[in-house]
Amino acid sequence: MIDPTARLLHSIEKDGQTPEMRTLILQKEIARVGYRLVRAHRTPQDAALYMADIGLEIGHAMVQLEMLALGLGLVPEDCKKIGLQTTWERYLEFWPKENNHDLPQSDTSV
């Protein structure tokens, strides 16, 4: 059985989405997460069902984001790596040092 990846899906996609179209698809997936959060809040008795849907929608958004990177000629893993690194650096800059004393500090001298 084939284990699907964003690369595989991107390579076999017939209509070849433009980056602009891909961003609209991505926005729709993220909007669906927000909508499900609202529904979970408004109908607490169904919150577990909406949370399951949210996990699925987040997965769809992640795939679309990887496919967007591929369509732009980028390596999704590299994008994620630099995103994690710079988010970590922002976190360390934002929070006062006294709150970060137990956190490992990143080596940004490289």
C-alpha positions, -999 to 999 in steps of 0.1 A, spaced: 0 0 0 12 35 -9 20 57 21 8 92 8 30 122 13 26 158 4 53 153 -23 33 124 -38 0 143 -37 16 173 -52 32 153 -80 0 135 -90 -23 165 -87 -39 170 -121 -49 206 -121 -16 220 -108 -28 246 -83 -12 280 -85 3 293 -53 -25 318 -51 -51 290 -53 -32 269 -28 -33 298 -3 -70 301 -7 -74 264 -1 -52 267 30 -72 296 43 -104 276 39 -89 247 59 -78 270 87 -112 288 87 -128 254 91 -107 249 123 -120 282 136 -156 273 127 -154 240 145 -139 257 176 -169 280 177 -193 251 173 -175 232 201 -179 262 223 -216 267 215 -225 230 218 -204 216 246 -223 183 244 -208 178 209 -173 193 217 -155 159 215 -169 154 180 -158 188 169 -123 183 183 -120 152 162 -129 172 132 -104 199 142 -76 174 142 -86 164 107 -88 200 95 -54 208 110 -40 178 91 -55 191 58 -41 225 64 -6 211 71 -7 191 39 -18 222 19 10 242 35 36 216 25 21 215 -10 24 253 -12 60 251 -2 67 225 -29 48 245 -55 71 275 -47 102 253 -51 109 252 -13 117 223 9 89 220 35 112 204 61 136 233 58 107 258 61 95 241 92 131 240 107 137 277 102 102 285 114 107 265 146 141 281 152 130 317 147 98 312 167 120 298 195 143 329 193 113 352 194 99 334 224 132 338 242 133 375 233 97 381 243 96 365 277 118 380 305 150 361 312 139 353 348 110 332 333 134 314 310 160 302 335 150 266 331 148 266 294 177 256 271 191 286 253 196 283 216 230 289 201 225 318 176 262 325 171 264 301 141 
